[in-house]
Amino acid sequence: MKALLLKDLLVLRKQFRVMALIFVVYGIWGFFADNYLFLASFIPFIFVMMTMTSFSFDDTYKWTGYALALPISRRQLVFSKYLLTLLLVAIGGIASSIYGYLMLFILKESITSEFLLGCLTSISIGLTSFFILLPIVFQFGVEKARYIMFLLFMIPFLLLLAMERFGFLEQISLDRISDTVFSKYLLLGEAGLVLFAFFISLPLSLWIVNRKEY
């Protein structure tokens, strides 16, 4: 399992460099455009998308068929992709926190509830979307799944962008609803949705991979 995860990380190491450059460019843009909080909240979501890159490399080099000729079980192959997704989310969360706190420090602003809520919501949407997408990728391959991925990721992206643009994120800030239980139920609902998607997605992916010929 560790070897499979390490293989994916080594495959993605060039992508990490590209992502770092992209974040620097957009980080500077977000600072001068006064839109850094939205960018910081969206970073974990972008990191999760890198899981698709690992699938692309696997398909290009026929890795799955080769791996199954080794003492590697199909169960381990599936688990490694889910672990990779969780690891990328963790890396994205750390990168988001560093960027957000750095911008707040430079601007001498305090940590806002919009920033925290945006980051948690971004992580929840990213995980839920990919837990939905992973069985589709295992079934149809990464190329056919790209169209579905586009819809899964563009819809929440446009939704978050619209909410940020029209001020809805500010209206549901934790500061303004501190006298209510809305924020608590929102976060619990997001956590419940992620867990529900995970416990449906993982068995379905295992079932698909176990019956599929490579």
PyMOL commands that set and color helices and strands:
alter all, ss='L'
color gray80, all
select helices_A, chain A and resi 2-11+13-32+36-48+50-60+63-68+74-106+113-140+142-165+168-171+182-211
alter helices_A, ss='H'
color red, helices_A
deselect
rebuild
show_as cartoon
